[in-house]
Amino acid sequence: MTDQWVILDGFDGDRRTADAIGGTLRERLESMGKQYTAFRISDLHIAPCRSCGACGYKSPGKCVVNDDLHQILRAVAPCSVLVFLSPIRFGGYASKLKMALEKFMNLGSPYFTVTQGKLLHRLRYPAKALLSIGVTEGERVAEAETFQLLVRRNAQNLQCWRHKAVVLQPAALEAELNGVLEEVLPW
């Protein structure tokens, strides 16, 4: 497996926070000689999943809707670390990032396997690590807990060998982010 990172930036609107997080992450990855591909989801055309099942049976691994998700999935398939950056909305991801993630079914095969007592789709591609960084305003404990649970469930469905959910607040962004990156960059 190559040491390739894929960053999915789900921020929309005010770019200051997104640029601070994404810029710091990219600088650190470059300083360590790691390769990465970054996508700003708000700049892409991603159609909603129709739940038609064609990606599993008609065109295995490929959505029949022609949108920009194909270029994301081409980068995600061989990567070793997947990073989601998003403002936290009601405990979840921003809407366009969520729309993209709903189509990640393409990464699995239509066949199932039991893994650690869970019925999951078989992997088409190597397992990955998952880092999700969410930003929220104020002390919203329940929202942060819901976000962390969502990331754990995403990691389970994607069968990530390591995962971490981080909730940051804009006021303490830089200090907390550097601590998080110190912990996860050895991945």
C-alpha positions in Angstrom: 0.0 0.0 0.0 1.3 3.4 -0.9 1.5 6.1 1.8 -1.0 8.3 0.0 -3.4 10.6 1.9 -6.7 11.8 0.5 -8.2 14.9 2.1 -11.9 15.7 1.5 -12.6 19.3 2.5 -16.3 19.6 3.2 -16.3 23.2 4.3 -18.5 25.7 2.5 -19.1 29.4 2.9 -16.5 31.0 5.2 -13.1 29.5 4.1 -11.0 30.8 7.0 -11.4 27.8 9.2 -11.1 25.4 6.4 -8.0 27.0 5.0 -6.4 27.0 8.5 -7.0 23.3 9.0 -6.4 22.2 5.5 -3.3 24.4 5.1 -1.8 23.2 8.4 -2.4 19.6 7.5 -1.0 20.0 4.0 2.1 21.8 5.3 2.8 19.0 7.8 2.3 16.3 5.3 4.7 18.0 2.8 7.3 18.5 5.6 7.2 14.8 6.3 7.4 13.9 2.6 4.0 12.3 2.5 1.9 12.4 -0.7 -1.6 13.7 -0.7 -4.5 14.6 -2.9 -7.0 17.2 -1.7 -10.5 17.8 -2.9 -12.7 20.8 -2.0 -16.1 19.2 -2.2 -17.9 22.6 -2.6 -16.2 23.1 -5.9 -17.3 19.7 -7.3 -20.6 18.5 -8.8 -21.7 15.5 -6.8 -25.2 14.2 -7.5 -27.1 12.5 -4.7 -27.1 8.7 -4.4 -30.2 7.3 -6.0 -29.9 4.0 -4.0 -30.4 2.2 -7.3 -27.8 -0.5 -6.6 -26.3 -0.3 -10.1 -22.9 0.4 -8.6 -23.0 -3.0 -7.0 -24.4 -5.1 -9.8 -24.8 -3.3 -13.1 -21.5 -1.4 -13.2 -19.6 -2.8 -10.2 -17.6 -0.2 -8.4 -18.8 2.7 -10.6 -21.8 4.9 -10.1 -24.0 5.2 -13.2 -24.5 8.9 -12.5 -21.8 10.9 -14.3 -20.5 13.4 -11.7 -17.2 14.4 -10.1 -17.3 11.6 -7.5 -15.4 9.3 -9.9 -12.2 11.4 -9.6 -12.5 11.3 -5.8 -13.0 7.5 -5.7 -10.0 7.0 -8.1 -7.9 8.7 -5.5 -9.5 7.1 -2.5 -9.2 3.5 -3.7 -5.4 3.1 -3.4 -4.9 5.6 -0.5 -3.7 4.6 3.0 -5.2 7.5 5.0 -8.6 9.2 4.3 -9.2 12.6 5.9 -12.6 14.3 6.2 -12.7 18.0 7.1 -16.1 19.4 8.0 -18.1 21.9 10.0 -20.3 19.8 12.3 -23.9 20.1 11.4 -26.4 18.5 13.8 -23.7 16.0 14.8 -22.9 15.1 11.2 -20.9 16.3 8.2 -21.7 19.2 6.0 -24.3 18.3 3.4 -22.1 18.1 0.3 -19.5 15.9 2.1 -22.3 13.7 3.4 -23.7 13.4 -0.2 -20.2 12.3 -1.4 -19.8 9.8 1.4 -23.2 8.2 0.7 -21.7 7.1 -2.6 -18.7 5.4 -1.0 -20.6 2.1 -1.5 -18.6 1.9 -4.7 -15.5 1.1 -2.7 -17.0 -2.2 -1.5 -18.2 -5.2 -3.4 -21.9 -6.1 -3.4 -21.1 -9.2 -1.5 -21.0 -9.4 2.3 -18.7 -10.8 4.9 -18.9 -11.1 8.7 -16.1 -9.0 10.2 -15.8 -8.8 14.0 -19.4 -9.9 14.3 -20.7 -7.3 11.9 -22.2 -7.9 8.4 -20.2 -5.7 6.1 -19.5 -5.4 2.4 -16.3 -7.0 1.3 -13.5 -4.6 0.5 -12.5 -4.0 -3.1 -9.4 -2.0 -2.2 -6.8 -2.0 0.7 -8.1 -1.0 4.1 -7.4 2.6 5.2 -7.0 4.8 8.2 -9.7 7.4 8.8 -9.2 10.9 10.4 -12.3 13.1 10.6 -11.8 16.6 11.9 -15.0 18.5 12.7 -15.4 22.1 13.8 -18.2 23.3 16.0 -19.0 26.5 17.7 -19.4 26.6 21.5 -19.6 23.8 24.0 -22.0 21.4 22.2 -21.2 18.2 24.0 -24.1 16.1 22.5 -23.2 17.3 19.0 -19.6 16.3 19.5 -20.5 12.9 20.8 -22.8 12.3 17.9 -20.1 13.3 15.5 -17.6 10.9 17.1 -20.2 8.1 17.0 -20.8 8.8 13.3 -17.0 8.6 12.6 -16.7 5.3 14.4 -19.6 3.9 12.4 -18.1 5.2 9.1 -14.8 3.6 10.1 -16.5 0.3 10.8 -18.4 0.3 7.4 -15.2 1.3 5.6 -13.3 -1.3 7.6 -10.6 1.2 8.6 -7.7 -0.3 10.5 -7.4 2.9 12.5 -9.6 5.9 13.0 -9.9 9.1 15.0 -12.6 11.7 15.3 -11.5 15.1 16.4 -13.8 17.9 17.4 -12.2 21.4 17.3 -13.5 24.8 18.2 -12.4 27.8 16.1 -11.0 29.7 19.2 -8.5 26.9 20.0 -8.0 25.6 16.5 -4.3 26.0 16.0 -3.1 24.6 19.3 -5.5 21.6 19.3 -4.8 20.8 15.6 -1.1 20.7 16.1 -1.6 18.2 19.0 -3.9 16.0 16.8 -1.4 16.0 13.9 1.5 15.0 16.2 -0.6 12.0 17.2 -1.9 10.9 13.7 0.9 11.8 11.3 2.9 8.6 12.1 0.0 6.7 10.5 
